[in-house]
Amino acid sequence: MQSKATTVEGYLAELPEDRRTALQAVRQVILRNLDKDFEEGMQYGMIGYYVPHRVFPAGYHCDPKLPLCYAGLANQKNYMSLYMMCVYGGGAHEKWFRSAWAKSGKKLDMGKCCIRFKKLDDLALDVIAEAFRRVTAKAYIANYEAVLRSPTPRAGKVKKAAVKKKPARSVKARKSAKPARSATAKR
């Protein structure tokens, strides 16, 4: 659920008390472990953590007016989400993250970069803290630029097998292939 709030404080004020408490706790873990070159603000209708233009002037490649997104924290309809771009793509950091989470004994409910949780106790906060500590803005930018330059498909993606297309038929051949209408057919 995207919020129209323009500040983090405004976003948090909109939330029910239980969700606000949980997201504030995760937010504090992030802020205590976030590299100094990242900033917090509102992005995409949620709390965002990003590389500002003062650090990475090129910005996000799809819309260079936007700063480069690093993480997000959001209230959804049926759960809360922590989006961590640093664990997206199947690289070494994702492997470390999944392994460390498994050792925590907590169940990981994760999409490509989205960790879904219903209550604060669902999270391995120490693993989240370490994940944020491990990735500096400089390292994140270097990885981001390397992925953009890479000619190969992203890790974990499988190329689709080439499908042999049938040669196109001429207009004349298509017209002659249509069944003739019967004289009794309604017009």
N, C-alpha and C positions, 0 to 999 in steps of 0.2 A: 504494500500500500504506500504510494508516494504521498508525501506530505507537502503542503504548500509553505511550511515554516521556512523562514530565511536564516534562522540561527539555530545552533545546536540546542541552546537553552529553550527556545520556542518549540523545537521538535520534542524534546523531553517533556515539556509541560503539557503537551497534547495527550500523552500516554496514560493509560490506567496505572495506578500505583505499583502493582506487581511487575508490570513490564518496565516501567520507569526505573525501578530499583535494580532489576536485572541488567538492563542496558547501561545504567550508570556504573555498575560494578565492572562490566566488561570494558567500558570506556576508560575507566581508571587504569585497568591493566594495560590497555593499549597505550595510553598517554605516558605511563611510567616507563614503557619499553620501546617507544617509537624514536627512531633516529631524529636528530634535531632538524634535518633538512626536509622532513615531511611536515605538512600542516593539516589541521582539522578544520572542517567547515561543512556546509551543506552541499551535497552533490547528488543528483538524480533522485531528489526527494527523500534522502536519508542522510545520516551522519556519514561524512566521507573523510578519508585520509588520503592525501595526494601529494604529488611532487609539484610544488608551485612553479610558475613561470620564471621566477627569479633564480631557481635552481636548474630547471629544464625548459628553456625558452621555446623549444619546438612544440611543447604541449602534446596532447593526445592526437595521434596521427589521423583519426577519423574526423576530429574537429579540433584543430590546433588552438582555437580560442579557449578550450577547456584545459585545465591542468591534467597531468597524467595521474589517473586514479590508481591507488594502491590497495585500499581496503574500504569497506563500508560496514555500517552497523544499522540494522533496520528492524522495525516492528512490522510483521506481516499479519495477515488475518488469523491464521491458526498457529503461528510460531514466531520466533524471532530469528534473525539471520546475522551471521558474521561473514562477510565476503572478504576473502584473502587472496588477492591476485598473485601473491608470491608463492602460493602452493598450486597454482594452475599450470597444467601442461605436462605433468608426468616427469618432471626433472628430479634432481637429487633432493631439492628442498621438500618437494611433495612426498617423496619416499621417506625422508627423515620424519616429516610431520605425521604421516600415517603410522609409522612404527612407534614413535613416541606416544601418540594418542593411544594406540593399542596397549602399550605398557602401563598406561594410566588406569586401565580397567574400565574406562567409560566407553559407552557405545558411541561411535562416530556416525552421525547422520549428515553426509556430505555429498554435494553435487560436484560440479567441476571446480568451483572455488567457494561455494556457499556451504557454511556449516549451519544447520538448522537446529534450534533448541527451543524447548518449551519452558524450561526453568534454568536458573543459574547452575544448579547442581548437575545438569546434563553436560556441562563443559569441563574440560581439563584446562583450567586457567593457567597452570604452570606451563603447559605445552604452548598455549597461545602466546604467553609472555615471551617464551624462548623463540618462537617463530618470528615475532616482531623484532626481537633483539638481534637475530641472526642476519636480517636483511637491511642493509643501509640504503639510503636513497641512491647513492652512487652505484652500488651493486645492482639495484633494481633497474636503474636507467640502462646500465651496460647490458643486462639480460634482455630488456625490452628492445633495445636497438639491435641486438644480435638476432632476436626472433624476427624482427621486421626485415632484416637483410637476408635471412635464411631462405634458400631456394627450395628446401625440402619441406614436406608436410610436417605439421606439429607432431611432437612425440605422442604416441598413443593413437594417432589417426591412421586408418588403413585406407589406402587408395582403392577406389571402386574399380572393379574389373571393367575394362573397355567393352562397351556394348557395340556389336557390329550392326550398323544401321543398314536398312534395306535401301537400295538406290531409289531416288525419287522417280515417280512415274510422270509422264508428260500429262498435260491437261487433256489431250485427246484420249490417252489411255484411260484416265480416270473417268471421263465422261462415258466411254464405251463400256466401262465396268459396272455402271449403275444399272440396276434392274429396270426394265421397262414398266411403266405404269399400265395397269389394266384399264380397259375402256370403261369398266363399271366403277372405278375408283372415284370418290367424290372430289370435286375440285373446289 
